[in-house]
Amino acid sequence: MSLTVEPLHARPRPQEQLDRLFAGGWPEFIFHDQETARHIGRVRALFADLELVLLDGDEPVAAGWAVPLCWNGEVPDLPTGYNDSLARALAAQDAGSTPDTHAVLAAQVHPDRQGGGLAAQLLTALCEDAARRGRGRVICPVRPTHKSRYPLTPIERYQAWTRPDGLPRDPWLRTHVRMGARVLAAAPRSQVISGAVADWESWTGLALPDSGDYVIPDGLSTLRVDRAADTGVYAEPNVWVRHR
Ligand SMILES: CC(C)(COP(=O)(O)OP(=O)(O)OC[C@H]1O[C@@H](n2cnc3c(N)ncnc32)[C@H](O)[C@@H]1OP(=O)(O)O)[C@@H](O)C(=O)NCCC(=O)NCCS
């Protein structure tokens, strides 16, 4: 199958095509992160050309986007995760610094085309784009797709789980590692999402009558509810990988 790559915003695209590509895959609560909301508008406007799409004919079958930031190549200097990557990209922009690192923050494969290797092709295109722009480093805060099956397991343990062939048990982490990426570190608080209890009830479809910890649908960790303070707080764990 021969696919082409271009910036997603290179031309107008039928909304139905984009709706099909981006249908599903994300829990509702992920769209209610106030820290993300503070930065995302500016980030998406400034770095729109870093969003790439794979096309099969004129049908978008995968898309992913990145931000440029400064990183010294050492684990302690990694952003704390997704939100901090947004902030670091804006900080580099505001300081007039020259970013040396591409942080790939999201990837999506068309629901009908998952499991067919398109994700690796998309990541390859994003890595090639980084190289063309002179950015020698590509990192990703990976959202492991099967972590929601093990919400009680610390991310540090989960990222270390391997199959007998030595590859990660998690399928999405496995795709990265099979391409030659290295697991660098856990990002246990990649996003911290906070909301009123009623909001969490609506985002998760669960009643949350007591204070305490809850396993929530598609949550990679648990939700902590404090009824007296009327808050629920969820920390989204990711795994930092670095591509070659
Ligand atoms: C994460 C995502 C981009 C990966 O794309 P993908 O096309 O599934 O990736 P791959 O083709 O490399 O598949 C990875 C593994 O999962 C398996 N897999 C994925 N989807 C599958 C499906 N629907 N049926 C069977 N196997 C599937 C593949 O066989 C492969 O396993 P293998 O290593 O044993 O071969 C895609 O699942 C997606 O868009 N998810 C929703 C959004 C998301 O979570 N993005 C990631 C966070 S940024």
The ligand as an SDF file (V2000), in Angstrom:
LIG
                    3D

 48 50  0  0  0  0  0  0  0  0999 V2000
   -2.1910    4.0150   19.5720 C   0  0  0  0  0  0  0  0  0  0  0  0
   -2.4260    3.8710   18.0850 C   0  0  0  0  0  0  0  0  0  0  0  0
   -1.9740    5.1370   17.3680 C   0  0  0  0  0  0  0  0  0  0  0  0
   -1.6090    2.6790   17.6050 C   0  0  0  0  0  0  0  0  0  0  0  0
   -1.9150    2.4480   16.2500 O   0  0  0  0  0  0  0  0  0  0  0  0
   -2.0020    0.9620   15.6850 P   0  0  0  0  0  0  0  0  0  0  0  0
   -2.3340    1.0470   14.2590 O   0  0  0  0  0  0  0  0  0  0  0  0
   -2.9030    0.1840   16.5470 O   0  0  0  0  0  0  0  0  0  0  0  0
   -0.4970    0.4840   15.9150 O   0  0  0  0  0  0  0  0  0  0  0  0
    0.2080   -0.8190   15.3890 P   0  0  0  0  0  0  0  0  0  0  0  0
   -0.3220   -1.2210   14.0430 O   0  0  0  0  0  0  0  0  0  0  0  0
    1.6570   -0.5760   15.5230 O   0  0  0  0  0  0  0  0  0  0  0  0
   -0.2550   -1.9270   16.4070 O   0  0  0  0  0  0  0  0  0  0  0  0
    0.3460   -2.0510   17.6520 C   0  0  0  0  0  0  0  0  0  0  0  0
    0.0430   -3.4100   18.2230 C   0  0  0  0  0  0  0  0  0  0  0  0
   -1.3220   -3.4810   18.6350 O   0  0  0  0  0  0  0  0  0  0  0  0
   -2.0060   -4.5040   17.9100 C   0  0  0  0  0  0  0  0  0  0  0  0
   -3.3200   -3.9620   17.5400 N   0  0  0  0  0  0  0  0  0  0  0  0
   -3.6560   -2.6670   17.5210 C   0  0  0  0  0  0  0  0  0  0  0  0
   -4.9290   -2.5200   17.1550 N   0  0  0  0  0  0  0  0  0  0  0  0
   -5.4130   -3.7330   16.9420 C   0  0  0  0  0  0  0  0  0  0  0  0
   -6.6660   -4.2180   16.5610 C   0  0  0  0  0  0  0  0  0  0  0  0
   -7.7130   -3.4060   16.3560 N   0  0  0  0  0  0  0  0  0  0  0  0
   -6.8030   -5.5410   16.4170 N   0  0  0  0  0  0  0  0  0  0  0  0
   -5.7630   -6.3520   16.6520 C   0  0  0  0  0  0  0  0  0  0  0  0
   -4.5430   -5.9420   17.0260 N   0  0  0  0  0  0  0  0  0  0  0  0
   -4.3690   -4.6490   17.1780 C   0  0  0  0  0  0  0  0  0  0  0  0
   -1.1640   -4.7310   16.6970 C   0  0  0  0  0  0  0  0  0  0  0  0
   -1.3010   -6.0090   16.1720 O   0  0  0  0  0  0  0  0  0  0  0  0
    0.2390   -4.5300   17.2370 C   0  0  0  0  0  0  0  0  0  0  0  0
    0.6340   -5.6740   17.9620 O   0  0  0  0  0  0  0  0  0  0  0  0
    1.9990   -6.4560   17.6040 P   0  0  0  0  0  0  0  0  0  0  0  0
    3.1020   -5.6010   18.1620 O   0  0  0  0  0  0  0  0  0  0  0  0
    1.8680   -7.7380   18.3100 O   0  0  0  0  0  0  0  0  0  0  0  0
    2.0500   -6.5570   16.1120 O   0  0  0  0  0  0  0  0  0  0  0  0
   -3.9310    3.5980   17.7860 C   0  0  0  0  0  0  0  0  0  0  0  0
   -4.3300    2.4770   18.5140 O   0  0  0  0  0  0  0  0  0  0  0  0
   -4.8520    4.7650   18.1010 C   0  0  0  0  0  0  0  0  0  0  0  0
   -5.0340    5.6480   17.2670 O   0  0  0  0  0  0  0  0  0  0  0  0
   -5.4300    4.7830   19.3140 N   0  0  0  0  0  0  0  0  0  0  0  0
   -6.3170    5.8520   19.7340 C   0  0  0  0  0  0  0  0  0  0  0  0
   -5.5450    7.0970   20.1280 C   0  0  0  0  0  0  0  0  0  0  0  0
   -4.3790    6.7980   21.0590 C   0  0  0  0  0  0  0  0  0  0  0  0
   -4.4990    6.1390   22.0710 O   0  0  0  0  0  0  0  0  0  0  0  0
   -3.1970    7.3070   20.6980 N   0  0  0  0  0  0  0  0  0  0  0  0
   -1.9830    7.0700   21.4710 C   0  0  0  0  0  0  0  0  0  0  0  0
   -1.7650    8.0690   22.4970 C   0  0  0  0  0  0  0  0  0  0  0  0
   -0.8680    9.4210   21.8150 S   0  0  0  0  0  0  0  0  0  0  0  0
  1  2  1  0
  2  3  1  0
  2  4  1  0
  2 36  1  0
  4  5  1  0
  5  6  1  0
  6  7  2  0
  6  8  1  0
  6  9  1  0
  9 10  1  0
 10 11  2  0
 10 12  1  0
 10 13  1  0
 13 14  1  0
 14 15  1  0
 15 16  1  0
 15 30  1  0
 16 17  1  0
 17 18  1  0
 17 28  1  0
 18 19  1  0
 18 27  1  0
 19 20  2  0
 20 21  1  0
 21 22  1  0
 21 27  2  0
 22 23  1  0
 22 24  2  0
 24 25  1  0
 25 26  2  0
 26 27  1  0
 28 29  1  0
 28 30  1  0
 30 31  1  0
 31 32  1  0
 32 33  2  0
 32 34  1  0
 32 35  1  0
 36 37  1  0
 36 38  1  0
 38 39  2  0
 38 40  1  0
 40 41  1  0
 41 42  1  0
 42 43  1  0
 43 44  2  0
 43 45  1  0
 45 46  1  0
 46 47  1  0
 47 48  1  0
M  END
$$$$
